[in-house]
């Protein structure tokens, strides 16, 4: 039952894009050690702005 829940949780996090911030933090720590990463709010704001700049990259 726990494996099923973990699978569903992983799928939903991937589907909603929640894991993108986690990946950003890992990459930032690896490539930009010693500097502060973007806050979650700023990261999401920039991600949405990039998506709005490319309206053909999504269905609606």
NORBELHU-V543520 format. One line per field, one symbol per residue. psi: psi as a letter, one per 40 degrees, with the letter a starting at -180 (. if undefined). burial: b if it has 9 or more other ideal C-beta (glycine too) atoms within 8 Angstrom, else e. A space follows every 50 residues. Layout:
psi = ???
burial = ???
//
This chain:
psi = dddddddddddddddeededddddddddddefieihiiiddddddddddd ddegdeeid.
burial = eeeeeeeeeeebbbeeebebbeebbeebbeeeeeeebeeeeebbebbeee beeeeeeeee
//
